[in-house]
Amino acid sequence: MNKPIHKFYSDAEEYWSKIPPTIDGMLGGFGHISQVDVQTSKIFLQQLFKSKDPPGRTYAADCGAGIGRISKHLLLNIFDKVDLIEQNEIFLDRARDYLGPKLISKVGSFVPVALQNFKAESNKYDIIWIQWVLGHLTDAHCIQFFHNCINSLKPNGMIVVKENITSGQLEVDEKDSSVTRPIHELKCLFKESGLDCYRQMKQSSFPKELYNVYMFALKPKSNLEINTDLPATNVNLVAVS
C-alpha cells in the first residue's frame, strides 16, 4: 500500500466514523452471520478451557470491540470481567446501551484507544480476544501490539485471534484502509511477536462470498524477553518473511 502510515490510520478512522453503530454496521452488512460466528467462537473457547494448563475465566479483553457484540454474546457470559477496547467513542457509547444493565455491571473498563496505542497493565487478562481488527494495523504495529498483549497475560493466559484470510497474496482495501493477509504472513507475525500457535480452527457455515476465517489460540513462547517500546516510525505494510 503506497500510503503514509498516518494516512493509513486516519483513513480507517474516517471510514468507521461513518458506519452506523449497529450489528449490521459492525459486520459490513452481514449481520445475519453473527449467531454462527459466536457459536463457533464459543466452541473454540471451550476447547481451550479443556486443554492442559487452561486459561482462567476471570478477566478478558475485547480488542476492537465495536459496540460490544462479542462481549455481549460471548465473553461476558464466560468471564467475570471484560474490558472493551475500541477507538471509536460513538461505538463505545452505543455499547453501554447495547450490553444492558446486567452485563454492563461486569465490564471492567471501556477503553477509547486505538490498538496501536494500547498498553494494558501486566498480569491482567486470562484471554485477549482480537477479532476482525488486525487488518487495520501495520505489520510492525501488530508486533508491538502483540508484545503489549503478552505482557498483560496472566499465567496460562492466551491470545485468541479471529481473522479473515486470503487464499493467496496480501490484499488491500482502499475503501476502509485495511489489509487482509494470507495465513502464512499472519503466522509469521505471530512468530515474530514471540507467540506459538497452540490451536487453530476454521470458521464454517459462512457465506461463500466472504473470506475464509480462522481462529488461532496463541501462547507466549517460554523464556521470552520482549521490547514493548518499538519506535512508531518503524512501521510498514510489508509482510514479515
ChimeraX commands (.cxc) that place a marker at each C-alpha (Angstrom):
marker #1 position 0.00,0.00,0.00 radius 0.5
marker #1 position 1.60,3.26,-1.16 radius 0.5
marker #1 position 0.20,5.39,1.63 radius 0.5
marker #1 position 1.85,7.21,4.55 radius 0.5
marker #1 position 1.31,5.44,7.85 radius 0.5
marker #1 position -0.59,8.32,9.41 radius 0.5
marker #1 position -2.99,8.35,6.45 radius 0.5
marker #1 position -3.46,4.57,6.65 radius 0.5
marker #1 position -4.81,5.07,10.15 radius 0.5
marker #1 position -6.67,8.35,9.62 radius 0.5
marker #1 position -8.48,6.98,6.54 radius 0.5
marker #1 position -9.65,3.96,8.55 radius 0.5
marker #1 position -10.81,6.18,11.39 radius 0.5
marker #1 position -12.76,8.34,8.93 radius 0.5
marker #1 position -14.35,5.28,7.33 radius 0.5
marker #1 position -15.57,3.87,10.65 radius 0.5
marker #1 position -16.83,7.27,11.77 radius 0.5
marker #1 position -19.47,6.97,9.05 radius 0.5
marker #1 position -20.57,3.42,9.93 radius 0.5
marker #1 position -23.81,3.11,11.94 radius 0.5
marker #1 position -23.35,1.63,15.45 radius 0.5
marker #1 position -25.39,-1.50,14.69 radius 0.5
marker #1 position -24.65,-5.20,14.27 radius 0.5
marker #1 position -25.06,-4.84,10.52 radius 0.5
marker #1 position -22.66,-1.92,10.58 radius 0.5
marker #1 position -20.07,-3.84,12.57 radius 0.5
marker #1 position -20.29,-6.78,10.17 radius 0.5
marker #1 position -20.32,-4.89,6.90 radius 0.5
marker #1 position -23.91,-5.69,6.06 radius 0.5
marker #1 position -23.62,-9.35,7.08 radius 0.5
marker #1 position -25.31,-9.06,10.46 radius 0.5
marker #1 position -27.03,-12.39,9.89 radius 0.5
marker #1 position -23.73,-14.26,10.41 radius 0.5
marker #1 position -23.38,-13.05,13.99 radius 0.5
marker #1 position -25.02,-16.05,15.65 radius 0.5
marker #1 position -23.00,-18.73,13.85 radius 0.5
marker #1 position -19.85,-16.66,14.36 radius 0.5
marker #1 position -20.40,-16.55,18.12 radius 0.5
marker #1 position -21.39,-20.22,18.33 radius 0.5
marker #1 position -18.15,-21.33,16.67 radius 0.5
marker #1 position -16.09,-18.99,18.84 radius 0.5
marker #1 position -17.73,-20.46,21.94 radius 0.5
marker #1 position -16.78,-23.98,20.83 radius 0.5
marker #1 position -13.20,-22.83,20.31 radius 0.5
marker #1 position -13.03,-21.28,23.77 radius 0.5
marker #1 position -14.49,-24.41,25.36 radius 0.5
marker #1 position -11.72,-26.44,23.73 radius 0.5
marker #1 position -9.14,-24.13,25.26 radius 0.5
marker #1 position -10.67,-24.49,28.71 radius 0.5
marker #1 position -10.37,-28.28,28.38 radius 0.5
marker #1 position -6.70,-28.14,27.39 radius 0.5
marker #1 position -3.73,-28.84,29.62 radius 0.5
marker #1 position -2.95,-25.76,31.74 radius 0.5
marker #1 position -6.09,-23.93,30.60 radius 0.5
marker #1 position -6.60,-20.18,30.91 radius 0.5
marker #1 position -8.70,-18.85,33.75 radius 0.5
marker #1 position -12.15,-17.33,33.43 radius 0.5
marker #1 position -11.68,-14.18,35.47 radius 0.5
marker #1 position -10.76,-11.37,33.08 radius 0.5
marker #1 position -10.88,-10.95,29.30 radius 0.5
marker #1 position -10.17,-8.13,26.85 radius 0.5
marker #1 position -12.27,-7.49,23.75 radius 0.5
marker #1 position -9.96,-5.70,21.31 radius 0.5
marker #1 position -11.58,-3.69,18.55 radius 0.5
marker #1 position -14.82,-4.21,20.43 radius 0.5
marker #1 position -17.09,-2.02,18.31 radius 0.5
marker #1 position -20.50,-1.84,20.01 radius 0.5
marker #1 position -19.72,-4.90,22.15 radius 0.5
marker #1 position -21.16,-7.70,20.02 radius 0.5
marker #1 position -18.53,-10.26,21.07 radius 0.5
marker #1 position -18.59,-9.08,24.67 radius 0.5
marker #1 position -22.38,-9.35,24.92 radius 0.5
marker #1 position -22.89,-12.70,23.25 radius 0.5
marker #1 position -19.67,-14.48,24.24 radius 0.5
marker #1 position -17.13,-13.03,26.67 radius 0.5
marker #1 position -19.42,-11.53,29.33 radius 0.5
marker #1 position -21.25,-14.86,29.60 radius 0.5
marker #1 position -18.00,-16.65,30.44 radius 0.5
marker #1 position -15.67,-14.23,32.26 radius 0.5
marker #1 position -16.20,-12.32,35.48 radius 0.5
marker #1 position -14.89,-9.10,33.94 radius 0.5
marker #1 position -14.29,-7.84,30.41 radius 0.5
marker #1 position -12.58,-4.69,29.16 radius 0.5
marker #1 position -13.80,-3.25,25.84 radius 0.5
marker #1 position -11.01,-1.60,23.85 radius 0.5
marker #1 position -12.29,0.47,20.92 radius 0.5
marker #1 position -11.03,3.74,19.45 radius 0.5
marker #1 position -14.46,4.88,18.19 radius 0.5
marker #1 position -16.13,6.54,21.17 radius 0.5
marker #1 position -19.53,6.53,19.44 radius 0.5
marker #1 position -19.35,2.74,19.30 radius 0.5
marker #1 position -18.41,2.58,22.98 radius 0.5
marker #1 position -21.30,4.88,23.91 radius 0.5
marker #1 position -23.65,2.59,21.99 radius 0.5
marker #1 position -22.14,-0.42,23.77 radius 0.5
marker #1 position -23.26,0.94,27.12 radius 0.5
marker #1 position -26.88,0.68,25.98 radius 0.5
marker #1 position -26.44,-2.44,23.85 radius 0.5
marker #1 position -24.98,-4.54,26.67 radius 0.5
marker #1 position -27.83,-3.79,29.05 radius 0.5
marker #1 position -27.69,-3.16,32.82 radius 0.5
marker #1 position -26.97,-6.76,33.86 radius 0.5
marker #1 position -23.97,-7.27,31.60 radius 0.5
marker #1 position -22.58,-3.76,31.90 radius 0.5
marker #1 position -22.01,-4.39,35.59 radius 0.5
marker #1 position -19.38,-6.96,34.53 radius 0.5
marker #1 position -17.49,-4.52,32.31 radius 0.5
marker #1 position -14.20,-3.54,33.88 radius 0.5
marker #1 position -13.42,-0.58,31.62 radius 0.5
marker #1 position -14.43,1.00,28.35 radius 0.5
marker #1 position -11.08,1.95,26.83 radius 0.5
marker #1 position -11.27,4.52,23.98 radius 0.5
marker #1 position -7.89,3.89,22.36 radius 0.5
marker #1 position -6.57,2.53,19.06 radius 0.5
marker #1 position -4.82,-0.82,19.34 radius 0.5
marker #1 position -1.50,0.57,18.10 radius 0.5
marker #1 position -1.53,2.81,21.18 radius 0.5
marker #1 position -2.98,0.32,23.67 radius 0.5
marker #1 position -0.98,-0.77,26.69 radius 0.5
marker #1 position -2.56,-2.79,29.48 radius 0.5
marker #1 position -1.27,-3.41,32.97 radius 0.5
marker #1 position 0.77,-6.57,33.39 radius 0.5
marker #1 position -0.69,-9.87,34.56 radius 0.5
marker #1 position -4.30,-8.80,33.98 radius 0.5
marker #1 position -6.01,-10.93,31.32 radius 0.5
marker #1 position -6.81,-14.63,31.01 radius 0.5
marker #1 position -7.96,-14.22,27.41 radius 0.5
marker #1 position -7.33,-11.40,24.96 radius 0.5
marker #1 position -9.85,-11.65,22.11 radius 0.5
marker #1 position -8.86,-9.94,18.84 radius 0.5
marker #1 position -11.39,-10.29,16.03 radius 0.5
marker #1 position -11.50,-8.67,12.58 radius 0.5
marker #1 position -9.23,-5.79,13.51 radius 0.5
marker #1 position -5.59,-6.75,12.77 radius 0.5
marker #1 position -6.10,-5.66,9.16 radius 0.5
marker #1 position -6.13,-2.10,10.46 radius 0.5
marker #1 position -2.62,-2.44,11.91 radius 0.5
marker #1 position 0.67,-2.33,10.06 radius 0.5
marker #1 position 2.95,-5.33,10.48 radius 0.5
marker #1 position 5.24,-3.51,12.91 radius 0.5
marker #1 position 2.31,-2.24,14.95 radius 0.5
marker #1 position 0.85,-5.77,15.02 radius 0.5
marker #1 position 4.09,-6.99,16.56 radius 0.5
marker #1 position 4.17,-4.12,19.04 radius 0.5
marker #1 position 0.54,-4.76,19.95 radius 0.5
marker #1 position 1.17,-8.47,20.49 radius 0.5
marker #1 position 4.14,-7.65,22.72 radius 0.5
marker #1 position 1.89,-5.46,24.86 radius 0.5
marker #1 position -0.70,-8.26,24.97 radius 0.5
marker #1 position 1.91,-10.79,26.10 radius 0.5
marker #1 position 2.91,-8.56,29.00 radius 0.5
marker #1 position -0.71,-8.26,30.11 radius 0.5
marker #1 position -1.45,-12.01,30.16 radius 0.5
marker #1 position -1.87,-13.95,33.39 radius 0.5
marker #1 position -0.11,-17.31,33.80 radius 0.5
marker #1 position -1.70,-19.75,31.30 radius 0.5
marker #1 position -3.33,-16.78,29.57 radius 0.5
marker #1 position -3.88,-16.91,25.82 radius 0.5
marker #1 position -4.44,-14.55,22.93 radius 0.5
marker #1 position -7.21,-15.50,20.50 radius 0.5
marker #1 position -7.11,-14.04,17.01 radius 0.5
marker #1 position -10.08,-14.46,14.66 radius 0.5
marker #1 position -9.34,-13.03,11.26 radius 0.5
marker #1 position -10.12,-13.03,7.55 radius 0.5
marker #1 position -7.55,-14.93,5.48 radius 0.5
marker #1 position -6.78,-14.52,1.79 radius 0.5
marker #1 position -6.17,-17.55,-0.42 radius 0.5
marker #1 position -3.02,-16.06,-1.92 radius 0.5
marker #1 position -1.37,-12.67,-1.56 radius 0.5
marker #1 position -1.89,-9.73,0.74 radius 0.5
marker #1 position -5.00,-7.81,-0.35 radius 0.5
marker #1 position -5.56,-4.10,0.20 radius 0.5
marker #1 position -8.95,-2.46,0.71 radius 0.5
marker #1 position -8.65,1.23,-0.01 radius 0.5
marker #1 position -12.28,1.83,0.99 radius 0.5
marker #1 position -11.81,1.07,4.69 radius 0.5
marker #1 position -8.00,1.38,4.66 radius 0.5
marker #1 position -7.21,-2.18,5.70 radius 0.5
marker #1 position -5.23,-5.19,4.59 radius 0.5
marker #1 position -6.16,-8.87,4.57 radius 0.5
marker #1 position -3.26,-11.24,4.98 radius 0.5
marker #1 position -2.70,-14.83,3.82 radius 0.5
marker #1 position -2.31,-17.36,6.61 radius 0.5
marker #1 position 1.47,-17.74,6.24 radius 0.5
marker #1 position 2.01,-14.00,6.65 radius 0.5
marker #1 position -0.21,-13.86,9.72 radius 0.5
marker #1 position 1.67,-16.77,11.26 radius 0.5
marker #1 position 4.95,-15.00,10.54 radius 0.5
marker #1 position 3.67,-12.06,12.58 radius 0.5
marker #1 position 2.78,-14.42,15.44 radius 0.5
marker #1 position 6.25,-15.95,15.35 radius 0.5
marker #1 position 7.99,-12.59,15.10 radius 0.5
marker #1 position 6.00,-11.44,18.13 radius 0.5
marker #1 position 7.16,-14.39,20.23 radius 0.5
marker #1 position 3.90,-16.33,20.05 radius 0.5
marker #1 position 3.30,-20.01,19.39 radius 0.5
marker #1 position 0.12,-21.10,17.65 radius 0.5
marker #1 position -1.32,-23.58,20.14 radius 0.5
marker #1 position -4.54,-24.36,18.27 radius 0.5
marker #1 position -6.37,-23.19,15.16 radius 0.5
marker #1 position -9.84,-23.71,13.74 radius 0.5
marker #1 position -11.50,-22.68,10.50 radius 0.5
marker #1 position -14.89,-20.99,10.76 radius 0.5
marker #1 position -17.61,-22.92,8.94 radius 0.5
marker #1 position -21.08,-22.02,7.64 radius 0.5
marker #1 position -20.24,-18.53,6.45 radius 0.5
marker #1 position -21.49,-17.24,3.06 radius 0.5
marker #1 position -19.24,-18.33,0.20 radius 0.5
marker #1 position -18.64,-14.75,-0.91 radius 0.5
marker #1 position -16.80,-13.95,2.33 radius 0.5
marker #1 position -13.15,-14.58,3.06 radius 0.5
marker #1 position -12.13,-17.76,4.83 radius 0.5
marker #1 position -11.98,-17.04,8.56 radius 0.5
marker #1 position -9.64,-18.77,11.03 radius 0.5
marker #1 position -9.28,-18.69,14.79 radius 0.5
marker #1 position -5.85,-19.01,16.40 radius 0.5
marker #1 position -5.08,-19.61,20.08 radius 0.5
marker #1 position -1.67,-18.13,20.81 radius 0.5
marker #1 position 0.67,-18.68,23.74 radius 0.5
marker #1 position 3.83,-16.75,24.55 radius 0.5
marker #1 position 6.99,-18.69,23.91 radius 0.5
marker #1 position 8.68,-19.69,27.14 radius 0.5
marker #1 position 11.56,-17.60,28.47 radius 0.5
marker #1 position 10.67,-14.79,26.09 radius 0.5
marker #1 position 12.24,-11.38,26.57 radius 0.5
marker #1 position 10.49,-8.69,24.56 radius 0.5
marker #1 position 10.76,-4.98,23.96 radius 0.5
marker #1 position 7.41,-3.21,24.08 radius 0.5
marker #1 position 8.82,0.17,23.06 radius 0.5
marker #1 position 9.22,-0.26,19.31 radius 0.5
marker #1 position 9.53,3.14,17.63 radius 0.5
marker #1 position 6.32,4.27,15.99 radius 0.5
marker #1 position 8.20,5.24,12.84 radius 0.5
marker #1 position 9.47,1.73,12.29 radius 0.5
marker #1 position 6.34,0.55,10.52 radius 0.5
marker #1 position 5.48,-0.73,7.10 radius 0.5
marker #1 position 2.93,-2.86,5.33 radius 0.5
marker #1 position 5.39,-5.38,4.01 radius 0.5
marker #1 position 4.74,-8.90,5.26 radius 0.5
marker #1 position 7.26,-10.37,7.65 radius 0.5
marker #1 position 9.13,-13.19,5.96 radius 0.5
marker link #1:1,2 radius 0.2
marker link #1:2,3 radius 0.2
marker link #1:3,4 radius 0.2
marker link #1:4,5 radius 0.2
marker link #1:5,6 radius 0.2
marker link #1:6,7 radius 0.2
marker link #1:7,8 radius 0.2
marker link #1:8,9 radius 0.2
marker link #1:9,10 radius 0.2
marker link #1:10,11 radius 0.2
marker link #1:11,12 radius 0.2
marker link #1:12,13 radius 0.2
marker link #1:13,14 radius 0.2
marker link #1:14,15 radius 0.2
marker link #1:15,16 radius 0.2
marker link #1:16,17 radius 0.2
marker link #1:17,18 radius 0.2
marker link #1:18,19 radius 0.2
marker link #1:19,20 radius 0.2
marker link #1:20,21 radius 0.2
marker link #1:21,22 radius 0.2
marker link #1:22,23 radius 0.2
marker link #1:23,24 radius 0.2
marker link #1:24,25 radius 0.2
marker link #1:25,26 radius 0.2
marker link #1:26,27 radius 0.2
marker link #1:27,28 radius 0.2
marker link #1:28,29 radius 0.2
marker link #1:29,30 radius 0.2
marker link #1:30,31 radius 0.2
marker link #1:31,32 radius 0.2
marker link #1:32,33 radius 0.2
marker link #1:33,34 radius 0.2
marker link #1:34,35 radius 0.2
marker link #1:35,36 radius 0.2
marker link #1:36,37 radius 0.2
marker link #1:37,38 radius 0.2
marker link #1:38,39 radius 0.2
marker link #1:39,40 radius 0.2
marker link #1:40,41 radius 0.2
marker link #1:41,42 radius 0.2
marker link #1:42,43 radius 0.2
marker link #1:43,44 radius 0.2
marker link #1:44,45 radius 0.2
marker link #1:45,46 radius 0.2
marker link #1:46,47 radius 0.2
marker link #1:47,48 radius 0.2
marker link #1:48,49 radius 0.2
marker link #1:49,50 radius 0.2
marker link #1:50,51 radius 0.2
marker link #1:51,52 radius 0.2
marker link #1:52,53 radius 0.2
marker link #1:53,54 radius 0.2
marker link #1:54,55 radius 0.2
marker link #1:55,56 radius 0.2
marker link #1:56,57 radius 0.2
marker link #1:57,58 radius 0.2
marker link #1:58,59 radius 0.2
marker link #1:59,60 radius 0.2
marker link #1:60,61 radius 0.2
marker link #1:61,62 radius 0.2
marker link #1:62,63 radius 0.2
marker link #1:63,64 radius 0.2
marker link #1:64,65 radius 0.2
marker link #1:65,66 radius 0.2
marker link #1:66,67 radius 0.2
marker link #1:67,68 radius 0.2
marker link #1:68,69 radius 0.2
marker link #1:69,70 radius 0.2
marker link #1:70,71 radius 0.2
marker link #1:71,72 radius 0.2
marker link #1:72,73 radius 0.2
marker link #1:73,74 radius 0.2
marker link #1:74,75 radius 0.2
marker link #1:75,76 radius 0.2
marker link #1:76,77 radius 0.2
marker link #1:77,78 radius 0.2
marker link #1:78,79 radius 0.2
marker link #1:79,80 radius 0.2
marker link #1:80,81 radius 0.2
marker link #1:81,82 radius 0.2
marker link #1:82,83 radius 0.2
marker link #1:83,84 radius 0.2
marker link #1:84,85 radius 0.2
marker link #1:85,86 radius 0.2
marker link #1:86,87 radius 0.2
marker link #1:87,88 radius 0.2
marker link #1:88,89 radius 0.2
marker link #1:89,90 radius 0.2
marker link #1:90,91 radius 0.2
marker link #1:91,92 radius 0.2
marker link #1:92,93 radius 0.2
marker link #1:93,94 radius 0.2
marker link #1:94,95 radius 0.2
marker link #1:95,96 radius 0.2
marker link #1:96,97 radius 0.2
marker link #1:97,98 radius 0.2
marker link #1:98,99 radius 0.2
marker link #1:99,100 radius 0.2
marker link #1:100,101 radius 0.2
marker link #1:101,102 radius 0.2
marker link #1:102,103 radius 0.2
marker link #1:103,104 radius 0.2
marker link #1:104,105 radius 0.2
marker link #1:105,106 radius 0.2
marker link #1:106,107 radius 0.2
marker link #1:107,108 radius 0.2
marker link #1:108,109 radius 0.2
marker link #1:109,110 radius 0.2
marker link #1:110,111 radius 0.2
marker link #1:111,112 radius 0.2
marker link #1:112,113 radius 0.2
marker link #1:113,114 radius 0.2
marker link #1:114,115 radius 0.2
marker link #1:115,116 radius 0.2
marker link #1:116,117 radius 0.2
marker link #1:117,118 radius 0.2
marker link #1:118,119 radius 0.2
marker link #1:119,120 radius 0.2
marker link #1:120,121 radius 0.2
marker link #1:121,122 radius 0.2
marker link #1:122,123 radius 0.2
marker link #1:123,124 radius 0.2
marker link #1:124,125 radius 0.2
marker link #1:125,126 radius 0.2
marker link #1:126,127 radius 0.2
marker link #1:127,128 radius 0.2
marker link #1:128,129 radius 0.2
marker link #1:129,130 radius 0.2
marker link #1:130,131 radius 0.2
marker link #1:131,132 radius 0.2
marker link #1:132,133 radius 0.2
marker link #1:133,134 radius 0.2
marker link #1:134,135 radius 0.2
marker link #1:135,136 radius 0.2
marker link #1:136,137 radius 0.2
marker link #1:137,138 radius 0.2
marker link #1:138,139 radius 0.2
marker link #1:139,140 radius 0.2
marker link #1:140,141 radius 0.2
marker link #1:141,142 radius 0.2
marker link #1:142,143 radius 0.2
marker link #1:143,144 radius 0.2
marker link #1:144,145 radius 0.2
marker link #1:145,146 radius 0.2
marker link #1:146,147 radius 0.2
marker link #1:147,148 radius 0.2
marker link #1:148,149 radius 0.2
marker link #1:149,150 radius 0.2
marker link #1:150,151 radius 0.2
marker link #1:151,152 radius 0.2
marker link #1:152,153 radius 0.2
marker link #1:153,154 radius 0.2
marker link #1:154,155 radius 0.2
marker link #1:155,156 radius 0.2
marker link #1:156,157 radius 0.2
marker link #1:157,158 radius 0.2
marker link #1:158,159 radius 0.2
marker link #1:159,160 radius 0.2
marker link #1:160,161 radius 0.2
marker link #1:161,162 radius 0.2
marker link #1:162,163 radius 0.2
marker link #1:163,164 radius 0.2
marker link #1:164,165 radius 0.2
marker link #1:165,166 radius 0.2
marker link #1:166,167 radius 0.2
marker link #1:167,168 radius 0.2
marker link #1:168,169 radius 0.2
marker link #1:169,170 radius 0.2
marker link #1:170,171 radius 0.2
marker link #1:171,172 radius 0.2
marker link #1:172,173 radius 0.2
marker link #1:173,174 radius 0.2
marker link #1:174,175 radius 0.2
marker link #1:175,176 radius 0.2
marker link #1:176,177 radius 0.2
marker link #1:177,178 radius 0.2
marker link #1:178,179 radius 0.2
marker link #1:179,180 radius 0.2
marker link #1:180,181 radius 0.2
marker link #1:181,182 radius 0.2
marker link #1:182,183 radius 0.2
marker link #1:183,184 radius 0.2
marker link #1:184,185 radius 0.2
marker link #1:185,186 radius 0.2
marker link #1:186,187 radius 0.2
marker link #1:187,188 radius 0.2
marker link #1:188,189 radius 0.2
marker link #1:189,190 radius 0.2
marker link #1:190,191 radius 0.2
marker link #1:191,192 radius 0.2
marker link #1:192,193 radius 0.2
marker link #1:193,194 radius 0.2
marker link #1:194,195 radius 0.2
marker link #1:195,196 radius 0.2
marker link #1:196,197 radius 0.2
marker link #1:197,198 radius 0.2
marker link #1:198,199 radius 0.2
marker link #1:199,200 radius 0.2
marker link #1:200,201 radius 0.2
marker link #1:201,202 radius 0.2
marker link #1:202,203 radius 0.2
marker link #1:203,204 radius 0.2
marker link #1:204,205 radius 0.2
marker link #1:205,206 radius 0.2
marker link #1:206,207 radius 0.2
marker link #1:207,208 radius 0.2
marker link #1:208,209 radius 0.2
marker link #1:209,210 radius 0.2
marker link #1:210,211 radius 0.2
marker link #1:211,212 radius 0.2
marker link #1:212,213 radius 0.2
marker link #1:213,214 radius 0.2
marker link #1:214,215 radius 0.2
marker link #1:215,216 radius 0.2
marker link #1:216,217 radius 0.2
marker link #1:217,218 radius 0.2
marker link #1:218,219 radius 0.2
marker link #1:219,220 radius 0.2
marker link #1:220,221 radius 0.2
marker link #1:221,222 radius 0.2
marker link #1:222,223 radius 0.2
marker link #1:223,224 radius 0.2
marker link #1:224,225 radius 0.2
marker link #1:225,226 radius 0.2
marker link #1:226,227 radius 0.2
marker link #1:227,228 radius 0.2
marker link #1:228,229 radius 0.2
marker link #1:229,230 radius 0.2
marker link #1:230,231 radius 0.2
marker link #1:231,232 radius 0.2
marker link #1:232,233 radius 0.2
marker link #1:233,234 radius 0.2
marker link #1:234,235 radius 0.2
marker link #1:235,236 radius 0.2
marker link #1:236,237 radius 0.2
marker link #1:237,238 radius 0.2
marker link #1:238,239 radius 0.2
marker link #1:239,240 radius 0.2
marker link #1:240,241 radius 0.2
view
